[in-house]
Amino acid sequence: MEAPRPQLPWRVQTRRHWLELTEDPLDVASAYDFLNRTDAGGVVLFSGTVRTYSSEMDQVSAIHYEAYLDLVADRLGEIAATIEETFEEIRALVLVHRLGEVPAGAASVLVGCGAGHRDAAFGASRYGIDTIKVAVPIWKQEINQQGAQWSGSATPLQDIPSIKKGSNG
C-alpha cells in the first residue's frame, strides 16, 4: 500500500524535532522556545527572510515558494536524521519552510538546534540550512511591481551530503 501524500500544512513534531511545511507565517518565538531546553547550553536559530533585492531583480516585494511535497517531506526527515546521528549533543531541532507567497521582511525558513554546547548548535544549524538550499526541491519566484520571474540562482538538486563524524558533532 502506498503511503499517503503530504498535504499542506505538513508537520511532524516529536519532543526532539519539529519539521514543517506551511503557507502560514512562521513563528520565530515558538521555534526558539522549542529549541531552548535546560540541557541545551547552546541554542542557534537561523531565520531566512525575504529581502527586497536579489541578483536578478530590484525592489522585490515578495517571493512565491513552490515545492515537490512528496520529496520535501522525505528530505527534511533525512536531514534531521543526519543531524541527530552526527551531532550527538543535539537536544532539539527545527526545520521549517514556508510555501506560497511570502512578503519582503517575513521569514521563509527557520533552521535551528539546541545542543549541549555552542559548537554543535552552530555546526548542525549551518549544515541544516546549507543542505536545505541544495537538496530540498523548493523553488522561488521573485515578485515586484513589474511582474514575476523564477529565480535563476537555484542549484541542481543534490543528494543529502554526509558529515564527517567529529567535525562539529
C-alpha positions in Angstrom: 0.0 0.0 0.0 1.3 3.4 -0.9 2.0 6.0 1.8 -0.4 9.0 1.9 0.9 12.0 0.1 1.9 15.0 2.2 -0.5 17.9 2.2 -0.2 21.5 3.5 0.3 22.2 6.2 2.6 19.2 6.8 4.1 18.8 10.2 6.0 16.2 12.1 6.8 17.1 15.7 8.3 15.0 18.4 10.0 16.0 21.6 13.3 16.3 19.7 12.4 17.6 16.3 9.9 19.9 14.5 9.7 19.5 10.7 7.1 21.6 8.9 6.0 23.0 5.6 3.3 25.6 5.8 1.7 28.5 4.0 1.2 30.4 7.3 3.6 33.0 8.7 6.5 31.4 10.6 6.6 31.8 14.4 10.2 32.6 15.3 9.4 32.9 19.0 7.8 29.4 19.1 10.7 27.9 17.3 13.1 29.4 19.7 11.0 28.2 22.7 11.0 24.7 21.2 14.8 24.7 21.0 15.5 26.2 24.4 16.0 23.3 26.8 17.5 23.2 30.3 20.0 20.6 28.9 20.9 22.8 25.9 23.8 25.1 26.6 23.7 26.5 23.1 20.7 27.5 21.0 21.1 28.7 17.5 18.1 29.7 15.3 18.6 30.9 11.8 15.7 32.8 10.2 16.0 33.3 6.4 13.9 36.3 5.4 12.7 37.6 2.1 14.8 40.7 1.2 13.9 43.5 -1.2 16.6 42.7 -3.8 18.2 39.8 -5.5 21.0 39.4 -8.1 18.3 39.3 -10.7 15.6 41.7 -9.5 15.3 45.0 -7.7 12.5 46.1 -5.4 11.4 42.6 -4.6 8.0 42.8 -2.8 7.6 39.0 -2.2 8.7 35.6 -3.1 6.4 32.8 -4.1 7.7 29.4 -3.0 6.7 26.1 -4.6 7.8 22.6 -3.6 7.6 19.0 -4.6 5.9 17.9 -1.4 6.5 14.2 -1.6 10.2 14.6 -1.8 10.5 17.6 0.5 8.9 15.7 3.4 11.4 12.8 2.9 14.4 15.1 2.5 13.6 17.1 5.7 13.4 13.8 7.5 16.7 12.7 6.1 18.4 16.0 7.1 17.0 15.7 10.6 18.2 12.1 10.9 21.7 13.0 9.6 22.0 15.9 12.1 20.8 13.8 15.0 23.1 10.9 14.2 26.2 13.1 13.6 25.9 15.8 16.2 25.5 13.8 19.4 24.8 16.8 21.6 21.7 17.8 19.7 18.7 18.1 22.1 16.2 19.7 19.7 16.0 20.5 16.0 13.7 22.8 13.9 13.5 22.6 10.1 10.5 24.7 8.9 9.9 26.2 5.5 7.1 28.4 4.3 5.5 28.0 0.9 3.2 30.2 -1.2 3.7 34.0 -1.2 6.0 35.4 1.4 6.2 39.2 1.7 9.5 41.1 1.9 10.7 41.2 5.6 8.9 37.9 6.5 10.7 34.7 7.4 10.6 32.0 4.8 12.7 29.4 6.5 13.7 28.5 10.1 16.5 26.2 11.0 17.8 25.7 14.5 19.3 23.5 17.0 19.5 23.3 20.8 22.6 21.4 21.8 24.8 20.7 24.8 27.4 23.2 23.6 27.5 26.0 21.0 29.8 24.3 18.5 27.3 21.5 17.9 24.4 24.0 17.7 26.2 26.2 15.2 27.5 23.3 13.1 24.2 21.5 13.0 22.2 24.6 12.1 24.7 25.6 9.4 24.5 22.1 7.9 20.7 22.2 8.1 20.3 25.5 6.1 23.1 24.7 3.7 21.5 21.3 2.9 18.0 22.6 2.5 19.3 25.1 -0.1 20.9 22.3 -2.2 19.0 19.1 -1.5 15.3 20.1 -0.9 13.2 20.7 -4.0 11.8 24.2 -3.2 11.7 26.8 -5.9 11.2 30.5 -5.7 9.6 33.1 -7.9 10.6 36.6 -7.2 7.9 39.3 -7.4 8.0 43.1 -7.9 5.7 45.7 -9.4 6.9 44.8 -12.9 5.9 41.2 -12.6 7.4 37.9 -11.5 10.3 35.7 -12.5 11.7 32.3 -11.4 15.0 32.7 -9.6 17.9 31.6 -11.7 20.1 31.2 -8.7 18.8 27.7 -7.9 21.3 24.9 -7.9 20.7 21.5 -9.4 19.2 19.2 -6.7 21.8 17.2 -4.9 21.8 14.2 -2.6 21.8 14.8 1.2 25.5 15.4 2.0 27.1 13.3 4.7 29.0 14.9 7.6 32.4 13.8 8.8 31.8 12.4 12.3 33.5 14.6 14.9 33.8 17.6 12.5 31.4 19.7 14.7 29.5 17.0 16.4 
